[in-house]
């Protein structure tokens, strides 16, 4: 067994340094030099302050903004650290609901969200939690369906908002890869620029 | 629908266009023809006392492999257990509990990457980089070494020698994994992945709330966890996290990366045994199983959940646990690829898939992770089924079975049959043990048949060395961390040791010339028999328990029953 020991330890040491240190550090160096914005989490600035990340969704609750998807992320209760409390879009603790397809809790949650949006049939993404809990996007249908509410909260014409949403739709890459989508933070930033 | 088909065709075309030349190149790595890194390679091997690496018999090869894996386990366990005493811990995380460190170390050494931990809430950057990323490389290289040794053994002419483990390990890492990961990591940064030593940054949202956003050296880990069929993400939710997988292009590239090396290994194998048709036959069998699985998952997710009918637009499909930027097609394709290839990364939450979508994901693993499978070990797992199949074919025509001109005799059949027990032992026996002791009931999140599915998925994923999860299952307990760890070891070494023994035995045999009576192992007839054998073994073993889990759930929701 001892003749296996030296190569084991030597190669483990070499590869720890090579793949566990040199490789990630080299990638970090190049990334920071060539793509500094991406490498540091694609932050979005407004008036000199960081207001979020282009890639990470954030919570919106006011009627004056387009709403994001439901999120299952949680945080620890400041009063009782052993207990989690709901904290949608907690970007320090990603999670999905992980509720199964036959879950009664999931059916109830979807029903409640649909009713809050005025009933009928809603776009699925607007009433289901994403995998990450941090989904930055909604479908174009989910944005269009909210136009009436946002328009009346802001006293804006619906046609103007419809134009705004259409301009914010990101089409699939080359017309086929991925799904058409709207970045909620970008849409709401554009909305704020449109009128206050 | 048409757009979805085009997306799939783009994926398949790019995958094959990359895997074919890569397979050729990998063959040159394992024959020693590729030499452009010789100075680095020789320096490393000299340091290891292997200046002139000598070919090893199967036992020596195996002991080298086991010793290296044991050392890797010990180092990783210590790093995780004591990360609070080590540098590069900007969030100030504690050391892991003994059982979580045990589970995680086994998980990464066996190329499983089961995540009992939540990445961004548990692990320091040192643990992620120096600990996990290292094992992402060398566990994949270990699997590749096994495949190279087995191919040499099958093709050898009375030599008993399978090659040198230390050289195979070093060459795989230097010539294949490291260059591929470097390129992919930088491309992924260009597409938006973070790569920094900072731990998080603070934002004040448009509505004035505080948002703390976790970041870190993400891209370097994602690149190798996709390429090395590892799957352990930087973040808890793996590649559904926008920082691991921000857009359609990053998703396409990382999906291709899941299958790239396993597919290439089919072509490498054909070249190493000197008959490319043999590699193509294995590829064909795997591709058939993959396509059927993908189509089933896609169909089930596209149709959506009948319990939500009337509430959501039926055209949306089942979106719970999925990201808008990926939608149904890209989420289903990833699920099929990651469970087929024993990668285990996810871009959508499998726990929230429809019952039939979840069933196929489980079955992909329960077949033994042979549908492309893990780096190297997917190929060797398939070769075990090849041996069973030629044996069955031999029984049908009453001839001694042969493969590549070598007689397959009682010893090889016994060893191959032994490996058929690994999946049922790790999945059925260990899951049953968790149920009778009550530890299963304490950990499942959902009531009804879905609860059984959650438990079943956990032990399936561990034994298959996959690493994906029905994540509602609470795995981070003393019991499950321990027994899932045992399942992972069983699923790794329970295959590697017997296949190396078979390769050693076949290496010593003299190949016989092909005659008119030889049963060809490269045509459509053989591929059909091989696929049938895999499905019959998998179905006989697992259909009863799948009937109690996902199938019962499917029938329930069709009847409008929720739990």
Interface residues (C-beta under 8 A of the other chain):
Chain A: X1 X4 X5 X6 X7 X8 X9 X10 X11 X12 X14 X15 X16 X18 X19 X20 X21 X23 X24 X26 X27 X28 X30 X31 X32 X34 X35 X38 X39 X40 X41 X42 X43 X44 X49 X50 X51 X52 X53 X54 X55 X56 X57 X58 X59 X60 X61 X62 X65 X69 X89 X90 X91 X92 X93 X94 X95 X96 X97 X98 X99 X100 X101 X102 X103 X104 X106 X107 X110 X111 X114 X121 X122 X123 X124 X125 X127 X128 X129 X130 X131 X132 X133 X134 X135 X136 X137 X138 X139 X141 X172 X173 X176 X177 X178 X179 X181 X185 X188 X189 X192
Chain B: X3 X6 X7 X10 X44 X47 X48 X49 X50 X63 X64 X67 X68 X70 X71 X72 X75 X118 X120 X121 X129 X130 X131 X133 X134 X136 X137 X138 X166 X169 X170 X173 X177 X178 X181 X182 X185 X186 X189 X190 X191 X192 X193 X194 X195 X196 X197 X198 X200 X201 X202 X203 X204 X205 X206 X207 X209 X211 X212 X213 X214 X215 X217 X219 X220 X221 X223 X224 X235 X236 X237 X240 X241 X242 X243 X246 X247 X248 X249 X251 X252 X304 X305 X307 X308 X310 X311 X312 X313 X314 X316 X317 X318 X319 X320 X321 X322 X323 X324 X325 X326 X327 X330 X346 X347 X348 X349 X351 X352 X353 X354 X355 X358 X445 X446 X447 X448 X449 X450 X453 X454 X470 X471 X472 X553 X556 X557 X561 X562 X563
